[in-house]
């Protein structure tokens, strides 16, 4: 059996982009995910996959293949911020992460996992990727998804604080607002870029949420939008730098407005901007983030010198090379 990298959630958005990049490098990749009944399989159609693992059988499979796994990249999770089933979130987001952390520690395998900017809640405690127990305890996620990611970050922090065995390399990545190819199966959870592009292409107006905060104009809500290709570059850099471990923000370091985003989509499509606004739905209004911005100093200080695309450059690549194509998949 060949050595390989295991990517959980490998058929999902970020995971499939990581799989594609690893396959392009000639690495053997095993994907652990459910393909379900929609078009999710298309996320992997262009990549060479060595094997597929049913998530329900992952623990048994690990026992059989333990000497051949060179790294685990754990992207598998329920990523919907609107999910309300707490028991399912624990079964899909927290417990598998804990099991993989323990397995990677016991078997001396590098472990990279997806955390989230959703752990920062409304941002009142800032956006510094401090991995100490005290700093993590101050964060107040606004939804169940964010809490599940926070729970695992805190589990890792406690393990490290008590001197427990850890993987030889570990990295948690607090993804901010990621966009790019292969997000199409996410429905209402895909980026605003992917959601608004069909209207833009048809010469129609794009509708954004109104602001219900006195400090922000309509469409002026700010997010740190980061292109998925840049996220993949960080993962590949970590694999190439096995001495780097820690919990890291992964955004651009520059907050931009939804109005900026929509304008960039119109420009990339060669259209004049047409933007209208509607009320933010009541059910999410009290949990709505008005500002997120990644502090990227920690990752940069570790030596990451890669380019992180501006919003305009990322959207231009996404629209031109994917959304405007008959085959929009990577």
C-alpha positions in Angstrom: 0.0 0.0 0.0 1.3 3.5 -0.9 1.7 6.3 1.6 -1.1 8.9 1.3 -2.7 12.0 2.8 -6.2 11.6 4.3 -8.6 14.4 3.7 -11.8 14.3 5.6 -14.6 16.3 4.1 -12.7 15.8 0.9 -15.7 16.1 -1.3 -16.8 19.4 0.3 -15.9 22.9 -0.6 -12.5 23.6 1.0 -11.7 19.9 1.2 -12.1 19.2 -2.5 -9.8 22.2 -3.4 -7.2 20.7 -1.1 -7.6 17.3 -2.7 -7.2 18.8 -6.2 -4.0 20.6 -5.2 -2.5 17.5 -3.6 -3.4 15.4 -6.6 -1.8 18.0 -8.9 1.4 17.6 -6.8 1.3 13.8 -7.5 0.4 12.9 -4.0 -1.8 9.9 -3.2 -5.0 11.1 -1.5 -7.7 9.3 0.3 -11.1 11.1 0.7 -13.3 10.5 3.7 -16.8 12.0 3.0 -20.4 11.3 2.0 -21.2 12.1 -1.7 -24.9 12.1 -1.0 -27.3 12.3 -4.0 -26.7 15.7 -5.6 -23.8 17.0 -7.6 -21.2 17.0 -4.8 -19.3 14.3 -6.7 -18.4 16.8 -9.4 -16.1 18.5 -6.8 -13.8 15.5 -7.2 -14.3 14.7 -10.9 -11.0 16.2 -12.0 -8.9 14.7 -9.3 -7.1 11.4 -9.0 -8.3 9.7 -5.8 -6.5 6.7 -4.3 -9.5 5.6 -2.2 -12.7 6.6 -0.5 -13.7 6.0 3.1 -17.2 6.0 4.6 -17.1 8.4 7.6 -19.0 5.9 9.6 -16.1 3.4 9.1 -13.3 5.8 9.5 -12.0 4.6 12.9 -11.8 1.0 11.7 -10.2 2.0 8.5 -7.5 4.0 10.4 -6.6 0.9 12.4 -6.0 -1.0 9.2 -3.9 1.7 7.4 -2.1 3.5 10.2 1.4 3.0 8.9 0.6 4.5 5.5 -0.9 7.8 6.5 1.6 10.7 6.1 -0.9 13.5 7.2 -4.5 14.1 8.1 -6.3 17.2 6.9 -9.6 17.3 8.7 -12.1 19.5 6.9 -15.2 17.3 7.6 -18.0 18.9 9.5 -21.5 20.3 9.3 -20.7 23.9 8.3 -24.1 25.4 8.2 -24.3 28.3 10.7 -28.1 27.8 10.8 -28.0 24.2 12.0 -29.9 23.7 15.3 -29.6 20.0 16.0 -27.0 20.0 18.8 -26.7 16.2 19.1 -25.9 15.9 15.3 -23.4 18.7 15.6 -21.6 16.9 18.3 -21.6 13.6 16.4 -20.3 15.3 13.2 -18.1 18.2 14.4 -16.7 17.5 17.8 -16.4 13.8 18.4 -14.7 12.9 15.1 -12.2 15.8 15.6 -11.4 14.5 19.0 -11.0 11.0 17.8 -8.7 12.1 14.9 -6.6 14.3 17.3 -6.1 11.3 19.6 -5.3 8.9 16.7 -2.8 11.4 15.2 -1.1 11.9 18.6 -0.8 8.2 19.2 0.5 7.4 15.7 2.8 10.4 15.3 0.9 11.8 12.2 0.6 15.5 11.4 -2.9 16.9 11.9 -4.4 20.0 10.3 -8.0 20.9 11.0 -10.6 23.4 10.2 -11.6 25.8 13.0 -13.7 28.9 12.1 -14.0 32.7 12.5 -17.5 31.9 13.8 -15.7 31.2 17.1 -15.2 34.9 17.6 -19.0 35.6 17.8 -19.8 39.3 17.5 -16.1 40.2 17.6 -16.3 42.0 21.0 -13.3 40.0 22.2 -11.3 40.8 19.1 -10.0 38.6 16.3 -6.6 37.6 17.7 -5.8 33.9 17.2 -4.6 33.4 20.8 -4.7 29.7 21.5 -4.4 29.9 25.3 -7.1 28.5 27.4 -7.9 31.9 28.9 -8.2 33.7 25.6 -10.4 30.9 24.1 -12.7 31.1 27.1 -13.4 34.7 26.4 -14.9 34.0 23.0 -18.7 33.8 22.7 -19.8 32.1 19.5 -23.3 33.2 18.2 -24.4 29.9 16.8 -24.2 26.1 17.3 -21.6 25.6 14.5 -19.3 28.3 16.0 -19.6 26.7 19.4 -18.7 23.2 18.1 -15.5 24.6 16.6 -14.8 26.5 19.8 -15.3 23.4 21.8 -12.7 21.5 19.9 -10.2 24.5 20.0 -10.6 24.5 23.8 -10.1 20.7 23.9 -6.8 21.1 22.1 -5.8 23.9 24.3 -6.5 21.8 27.4 -4.5 18.9 26.1 -1.5 21.1 25.4 -1.8 22.8 28.8 -1.7 19.5 30.7 1.3 18.2 28.7 -0.6 15.5 26.9 0.9 13.8 23.8 0.1 15.8 20.6 0.6 15.2 16.9 4.1 16.0 15.7 2.6 18.9 13.9 -0.8 20.3 14.5 -2.5 23.4 13.0 -6.1 24.7 13.5 -7.2 27.1 10.8 -9.8 29.7 11.7 -11.3 30.2 8.3 -13.0 33.5 7.7 -15.4 34.0 4.8 -14.1 31.6 2.2 -15.4 31.7 -1.4 -14.4 30.0 -4.6 -15.0 27.0 -6.9 -16.7 23.9 -5.7 -19.0 25.6 -3.2 -22.1 25.1 -5.3 -23.6 22.2 -3.3 -23.8 24.3 -0.2 -27.1 25.9 -1.2 -28.0 28.9 1.0 -24.6 28.5 2.8 -22.5 29.2 -0.4 -20.9 32.6 -0.7 -22.8 35.7 -1.7 -20.6 35.8 -4.8 -21.8 32.4 -6.0 -25.4 33.3 -5.0 -25.5 36.6 -6.8 -23.5 35.7 -10.0 -26.5 34.3 -12.0 -28.4 37.6 -11.5 -25.3 39.6 -12.5 -24.8 37.4 -15.6 -28.4 38.0 -16.6 -28.1 41.8 -16.2 -30.4 41.8 -13.1 -30.0 43.6 -9.8 -28.3 42.0 -6.8 -30.1 42.2 -3.5 -28.1 42.6 -0.2 -29.2 42.8 3.4 -30.0 46.2 4.9 -28.1 47.3 7.9 -29.9 47.2 11.3 -26.9 48.8 13.0 -26.4 52.5 13.3 -22.7 52.4 12.5 -23.1 50.6 9.2 -24.8 51.7 6.0 -26.9 49.3 3.9 -24.4 46.9 2.3 -21.7 48.3 4.5 -21.5 45.2 6.7 -17.8 44.1 6.7 -16.3 40.7 6.4 -12.8 39.3 5.7 -13.5 37.5 2.4 -10.7 35.0 1.5 -10.3 33.1 -1.7 -10.2 29.3 -1.3 -7.0 29.0 -3.4 -5.2 31.1 -0.8 -6.5 28.8 1.9 -5.2 25.8 0.0 -1.8 27.5 -0.3 -1.6 27.9 3.5 -2.4 24.2 4.0 0.3 23.1 1.5 2.7 25.5 3.1 2.0 23.9 6.5 2.7 20.4 5.1 6.0 21.7 3.7 6.9 23.2 7.1 6.3 20.5 9.7 7.9 22.4 12.5 5.0 25.0 12.4 2.2 24.3 14.8 -0.6 26.4 16.3 -4.0 27.9 16.0 -4.0 30.4 13.1 -6.5 32.9 11.6 -6.9 32.4 7.9 -8.3 35.5 6.1 -6.8 38.3 4.1 -6.4 40.7 7.1 -8.6 43.3 5.4 -12.3 43.6 6.0 -14.4 44.6 3.0 -18.1 45.4 2.6 -20.8 43.4 0.9 -21.3 46.3 -1.4 -17.6 46.1 -2.4 -18.1 42.4 -3.1 -21.2 42.9 -5.3 -19.5 45.7 -7.2 -16.5 43.4 -7.9 -18.8 40.7 -9.2 -20.4 43.1 -11.6 -17.0 44.4 -12.8 -15.7 40.9 -13.3 -18.7 40.0 -15.4 -18.4 43.3 -17.4 -21.7 44.7 -16.1 -22.8 47.9 -14.5 -23.6 47.5 -10.8 -27.3 47.3 -9.8 -27.8 46.8 -6.1 -31.0 46.8 -4.0 -31.5 46.0 -0.3 -33.9 44.0 1.9 -34.3 43.6 5.6 -32.1 41.0 7.3 -34.4 38.1 8.3 -35.6 38.3 11.8 -34.4 34.8 12.7 -30.7 35.7 12.1 -30.8 39.4 12.9 -29.7 39.2 16.5 -26.9 36.8 15.6 -25.6 38.8 12.6 -21.9 39.8 12.5 -21.3 43.3 11.2 -17.5 43.1 11.2 -14.9 40.4 10.9 -11.2 40.8 10.1 -8.4 38.3 10.6 -5.3 39.3 12.4 -2.8 37.5 10.2 0.4 38.5 12.2 0.8 35.1 13.9 0.9 33.1 10.6 3.1 35.6 9.0 5.5 35.5 12.0 5.8 31.7 11.5 7.1 32.4 8.0 4.2 32.2 5.7 5.0 34.7 2.9 2.4 33.7 0.3 0.2 36.1 -1.5 -3.4 36.6 -0.2 -5.5 37.9 -3.0 -7.5 41.1 -2.7 -11.2 40.8 -3.0 -11.2 42.1 -6.5 -8.5 39.7 -7.7 -10.1 36.7 -6.1 -13.5 37.5 -7.5 -12.0 38.1 -11.0 -10.4 34.7 -11.0 -13.5 33.0 -9.6 -15.9 34.6 -12.1 -13.6 34.4 -15.2 -12.2 30.9 -14.7 -15.1 29.2 -13.0 -18.5 30.8 -12.7 -18.6 32.0 -16.3 -17.5 28.6 -17.6 -19.8 25.7 -18.7 -17.8 23.6 -16.2 -17.3 25.7 -13.0 -15.5 23.1 -11.0 -11.8 23.0 -10.1 
